[in-house]
């Protein structure tokens, strides 16, 4: 079965004023759709992998034939990253996390404000295009940054939160002001979804 673009769980305008409707529409229908299309095209040259799940592909890139491995890495990564990105945002997002994920943030970073400061620094400091991630290893949380469409799952790690810092994610509204985009983005974080991903982490 070919991969397909997942629908957004909200309207393109639902994240206003923090992310504008036009950016969301282009990001979803052009950029994410492009990754899906290119992934399907690449896998036509590696038919043994067409039946694999996205997690299986991303988590075992060394098994992909070398002649299509880079295309699969870039486009499976783009599909995986964006599929997560849409659902860890919500029109009713923001505020503070609760439950076990809040306890893990406090234990790992000392305070929510400290975590956000360090996460923003990783996202702002990513040169060029890429992502910043919150990764769970057991009960310990850490912050990572990856280039392009790479992600922690490619190295067997469990991401529970990620922010897209490619310019196409924010440039129409924020131009070169990545820090302003990141400050606004926290108003959209769906902590309920982040908590679900934390609860689903490998326990060791």
Secondary structure, DSSP 4 states (H G I P E B T S, - for coil): ----PPPPSS-GGGGTTTS-HHHHHHIIIIIIHHHHHHHHHHHTT-GGGTTS-HHHHHTTGGGS-HHHHHHHHHHHHHHHHHHHHHHTB-TT--S---HHHHHHHHHHHSSHHHHHHHHHHHHHH--SSEEEEEEEETTEEEEEEEETT--GGGGT-EEEEEEE-SGGGTHHHHTT-HHHHHHHHGGGB-HHHHHHHHHTS---
